[in-house]
């Protein structure tokens, strides 16, 4: 854990709504808070290395990009096969995230989750079929939960 100083706090506040969409976003943020771009990047890297910031990444609005069929595929995979299954599914280029969660038997047997994004129902079905093919006999069943609304994604917020 690191101690945040006033500059760290200003940097977090300046970036919590996202980086500016300019050719040199770190330079723009740094200028806004009165430090160099190199110092801003070094501070962000230190915060990442300490675990205070998990990652810095683009968060696309899939709906705005035309992807209207966004589905969480949920797979029933034996506990002993979950590592191999997760590795196979996470390697698929169209899977945006893949993770394991506990089952809730008898109602919810699924333990492997993988998010897919498609522009139409037919394409979504094709992606689900590709995940099923990657899992092969490791899959004992699945369900797909399609998004019905957009949830606002936010990270750390300071005021």
C-alpha positions as CSV (number, residue, x, y, z in Angstrom):
1,X,0.0,0.0,0.0
2,X,1.3,3.5,-0.8
3,X,0.5,6.8,0.8
4,X,-1.1,9.2,-1.6
5,X,0.1,12.7,-1.6
6,X,-1.8,15.8,-3.0
7,X,-0.3,15.2,-6.5
8,X,-1.4,11.6,-6.5
9,X,-4.9,12.6,-5.4
10,X,-5.0,15.3,-8.1
11,X,-3.9,12.7,-10.7
12,X,-6.6,10.3,-9.7
13,X,-9.3,13.0,-9.8
14,X,-8.0,14.2,-13.2
15,X,-8.2,10.7,-14.7
16,X,-11.2,9.1,-12.9
17,X,-13.6,10.0,-15.7
18,X,-11.1,8.7,-18.3
19,X,-8.2,10.0,-20.2
20,X,-8.8,12.9,-22.6
21,X,-9.2,11.8,-26.2
22,X,-6.2,13.7,-27.5
23,X,-2.9,12.5,-29.2
24,X,-1.0,12.8,-25.9
25,X,-3.4,12.1,-23.0
26,X,-0.9,11.8,-20.3
27,X,0.7,15.1,-21.2
28,X,-2.7,16.8,-21.2
29,X,-3.5,15.4,-17.7
30,X,-0.1,16.3,-16.4
31,X,-0.4,19.9,-17.7
32,X,-3.8,20.2,-16.0
33,X,-2.3,19.3,-12.6
34,X,1.0,21.0,-13.0
35,X,3.5,18.1,-13.4
36,X,5.4,16.6,-16.3
37,X,4.0,13.8,-18.4
38,X,6.9,11.6,-17.3
39,X,6.0,12.2,-13.7
40,X,2.3,11.5,-14.3
41,X,3.2,8.2,-16.0
42,X,5.7,7.3,-13.2
43,X,3.1,8.0,-10.5
44,X,0.4,5.9,-12.3
45,X,2.9,3.1,-12.8
46,X,3.8,3.2,-9.0
47,X,0.1,3.1,-8.2
48,X,-0.4,0.1,-10.5
49,X,2.7,-1.7,-9.1
50,X,1.4,-1.2,-5.6
51,X,-2.1,-2.5,-6.5
52,X,-3.8,0.8,-5.8
53,X,-4.8,0.9,-9.5
54,X,-5.6,-2.5,-11.0
55,X,-5.3,-1.4,-14.7
56,X,-5.6,1.4,-17.2
57,X,-7.6,0.4,-20.1
58,X,-10.1,1.5,-22.7
59,X,-13.8,0.7,-21.7
60,X,-15.7,0.7,-25.0
61,X,-19.5,1.3,-25.1
62,X,-20.4,-1.8,-27.1
63,X,-23.8,-0.5,-27.9
64,X,-22.4,2.7,-29.5
65,X,-20.1,0.5,-31.6
66,X,-23.1,-1.5,-32.9
67,X,-22.7,-4.6,-30.7
68,X,-26.3,-5.1,-29.4
69,X,-26.0,-8.8,-28.5
70,X,-23.7,-8.8,-25.5
71,X,-23.9,-12.1,-23.6
72,X,-22.4,-13.6,-20.5
73,X,-21.9,-17.3,-21.4
74,X,-22.1,-19.5,-18.3
75,X,-20.6,-22.9,-18.4
76,X,-20.9,-26.0,-16.2
77,X,-17.3,-27.3,-16.0
78,X,-16.0,-29.8,-13.5
79,X,-13.9,-28.2,-10.9
80,X,-10.9,-30.3,-11.8
81,X,-11.1,-29.0,-15.4
82,X,-11.8,-25.4,-14.7
83,X,-8.1,-24.2,-15.3
84,X,-7.8,-25.9,-18.7
85,X,-11.3,-24.8,-19.7
86,X,-10.6,-21.2,-18.6
87,X,-7.3,-21.1,-20.5
88,X,-9.0,-22.4,-23.7
89,X,-11.9,-19.9,-23.5
90,X,-9.8,-16.9,-22.5
91,X,-7.6,-17.5,-25.6
92,X,-10.5,-16.9,-27.9
93,X,-10.0,-13.5,-29.5
94,X,-13.7,-12.5,-29.2
95,X,-14.0,-13.2,-25.4
96,X,-13.6,-9.9,-23.6
97,X,-13.3,-11.4,-20.1
98,X,-13.4,-14.9,-18.6
99,X,-13.4,-16.0,-15.0
100,X,-14.5,-18.6,-12.5
101,X,-17.2,-18.0,-9.9
102,X,-18.7,-20.4,-7.3
103,X,-21.6,-22.6,-8.2
104,X,-24.9,-22.3,-6.3
105,X,-26.3,-25.8,-6.4
106,X,-28.9,-27.1,-7.2
107,X,-30.2,-24.0,-9.0
108,X,-27.0,-22.7,-10.6
109,X,-24.4,-25.3,-11.7
110,X,-22.3,-22.8,-13.8
111,X,-18.7,-22.0,-12.7
112,X,-17.0,-20.6,-15.8
113,X,-18.1,-17.3,-17.3
114,X,-17.1,-15.7,-20.6
115,X,-18.4,-12.4,-22.1
116,X,-19.1,-12.2,-25.9
117,X,-20.2,-9.3,-28.0
118,X,-22.0,-9.5,-31.4
119,X,-23.9,-7.2,-33.7
120,X,-26.8,-9.6,-34.3
121,X,-28.3,-12.7,-32.8
122,X,-26.9,-15.1,-35.5
123,X,-23.4,-13.9,-34.9
124,X,-23.9,-14.3,-31.1
125,X,-25.0,-17.8,-31.6
126,X,-21.9,-18.5,-33.7
127,X,-19.6,-17.2,-31.0
128,X,-21.4,-19.3,-28.3
129,X,-20.9,-22.3,-30.6
130,X,-17.1,-21.4,-30.9
131,X,-16.8,-21.3,-27.1
132,X,-18.6,-24.7,-26.9
133,X,-16.2,-26.1,-29.5
134,X,-13.2,-24.8,-27.5
135,X,-14.6,-26.5,-24.4
136,X,-15.5,-29.8,-26.1
137,X,-16.3,-32.5,-23.6
138,X,-15.3,-30.2,-20.7
139,X,-18.7,-28.5,-21.0
140,X,-21.6,-30.2,-19.2
141,X,-24.0,-27.5,-20.2
142,X,-24.4,-23.8,-20.5
143,X,-26.7,-20.8,-20.6
144,X,-26.3,-17.3,-22.1
145,X,-27.5,-14.2,-20.3
146,X,-27.8,-11.4,-22.8
147,X,-27.6,-7.8,-21.6
148,X,-30.9,-5.9,-21.5
149,X,-29.5,-2.5,-20.5
150,X,-26.3,-0.6,-20.2
151,X,-24.7,-0.4,-16.8
152,X,-22.4,2.4,-16.1
153,X,-18.9,1.2,-15.5
154,X,-16.8,3.2,-13.1
155,X,-13.7,2.8,-11.1
156,X,-12.3,4.6,-8.2
157,X,-14.0,7.9,-7.5
158,X,-12.6,10.7,-5.4
159,X,-14.1,14.1,-4.8
